[in-house]
Amino acid sequence: MTQDQATAFAIVGAMMVLLVSGRLRYDLAAVLALLVAMAAGLVPFDRAFSGFSDDIVIIVGAALVVSAAIARSGVTDAVVQRFAPRLSTVRLQLLVLTATVALLSAFVKNIGALAILLPVAFQMARRSGVSPSLFLMPMAFASLLGGLMTLVGTSPNIIVARVRAEMGEAPFRMFDFLPVGGALTVVGLIFLVLCYRLLPERVPATSGLDAAIDIKNYMTEASVPTDSPFAGKTVADVQRLADGQGMVTALLRSGRRMPPLPDATLREGDMLLLEGRPEGLDRMVAGGGLTLSDDRRPTAEEPNDEIDAIEAVVGESSRLIGLSAKDMALFQAFGVNLLAISRRGTRLGDRLGDVTLQAGDVVVLQGLVRRMPDVLRELDCLPLAERRIRLGSGRRGLLAVAILVAAMTVTALGLVPVAVAFFAAAALMVLVRVIPLREAYGAVEGPILVMLAALIPVAETLRTTGATDLVASLLSSAATVLPPAGALALIMVAAMAVTPFLNNAATVLVMAPIAAAFATALGHRPDAFLMAVAIGAGCDFLTPIGHQCNTLVFGPGGYRFGDYARLGLPLSLIVVAVAVPMLLIVWPL
């Protein structure tokens, strides 16, 4: 072992200790490792920041934006409203989520399948009153398992097919991977559904301020337009959309106030007074095709203008005190629209524009983002900590889904690389205003991208110093004294161990020729060994850095680095225990 190889092993080992121990935050630990590698001369200065242009960083960042856009579009609300009532337990919800993402991952890029279902997982977690962390990591692992079933499911499968062709044999076909991959997926899903409690419930880092602002009784009003799908339906149908987080407090028809009986039939032009949490009100308005009562909406004056809603508290000396929005002609005077009001301990029965405001009221105002600070100062209203309020925002659900499906289709057909397709999808969703630019940047998990960008050149030192070749030669020596089943297991475990530092595609490029040569030297057919490499490289369950699907859920799930081994280590052992005998049966030596 050379000095450079020993130094590379030491830096990577120390970094892993820091990451698992949690003594330093994961992005700082990765940055520190990069600085040490540069100081040791293992990473040239001109390659130090190459990780920021790596495809993995682009894919993860773009997928986060795409997932946030899908969540904002309202598509997931419709899916959850349709199917969630039948899924009464957390275990049943987890089974549906993991099975769906696994099946999708067999035919499209697994990170795309995962991005589609992340918002659904958050919705189901909220309905069940559990942390999303119980769903997200099992879904990421299920996406990796699902990718094992077909040729196009994951990059390692494509690469081992190419290696087999280079050996003069026919490349693996589309469903050659299904017998072993399907068995692993079924067994893996059973484990995930039965043993998900091995994971601690984590609180996503982004939810702290939102959870602290617990405003339950916003009041707003909305009308039933002529094209509403809920004209002819009942009050109970509208309330059902809120999922227990909102209710209809009054029904106004032709100037008359009517009791909002659950079986009261809605007509075009009816006005509904709604009360509840912002997300419940938003689902009733958007899902019911209702129109917020005041149809005057701020309009963009410049190409880059954004319209958004903000929560603010009416200050002690505010000019709003003692007046209503109608009295002040709020829209005409300030260009902002009053969407909702909350008053602690009080149910507001008046129409929205008629409510006389008091100090301490919380209001939701909609207007041009660039003008909102000046308006709030002039009205003496104190903005609350920034969080997403979607009430009154537009929905482009079908457009969002169309963009994502197009991105996944061109990648599945091999027309465009994954990074380019998802980057373009994220950009298009911003351009067509599926998601505001400000929210798009907010969806990008900066610390995670920094961690990945710093880790990539550090991990590359294992290859540039020859450390991976050293490991490969040691494996070949050890495998010669093992029976075929032991050699297969060794090759698979080695691929699992190397993947976090080389990524799965690079692992196959390094390990597949070694496995094929080793099998040939022992007089065995190489098929089972090539499959073992593909399975090991496609099953990184121990870290958040070996595959972009694991990285994608790291921040949203609020996980710690060591959490992956809690669920991933037993799953890895199960994969080895099931895959080795299956390979010997399906691909005899």
Secondary structure, DSSP 8 states (H G I E B T S, - for coil): --HHHHHHHHHHHHHHHHHHHTSS-HHHHHHHHHHHHHHTTSS-GGGTTGGGGSHHHHHHHHHHHHHHHHHHHTHHHHHHHHHGGG--SHHHHHHHHHHHHHHHHTTS-HHHHHHHHHHHHHHHHHHHTS-THHHHHHHHHHHHHHHTTSTTSSHHHHHHHHHHHHTTS----TTTTHHHHHHHHHHHHHHHHHHGGGS-----GGGHHHHH-----EEEEEE--TT-TTTTSBHHHHHHHTTTSEEEEEEEETTEEE---TT-B--TT-EEEEEE-HHHHHHHHHHTT-EES-------SSTT--EEEEEEEE-TT-TTTT--HHHHTHHHHHS-EEEEEE-TT----S-GGG----TT-EEEEEEETTTHHHHHHHHTEEE-S-----TT----HHHHHHHHHHHHHHHHTTSS-HHHHHHHHHHHHHHTTSS-HHHHHHHS-HHHHHHHHHHHHHHHHHHHTTHHHHHHHHHHHHHTTS-HHHHHHHHHHHHHHHHHHHHHHHHHHHHHHHHHHHHHHTT--SHHHHHHHHHHHH---S-SSSSHHHHHHHTTTT--TTHHHHHHHHHHHHHHHHHHHHHHHHS--
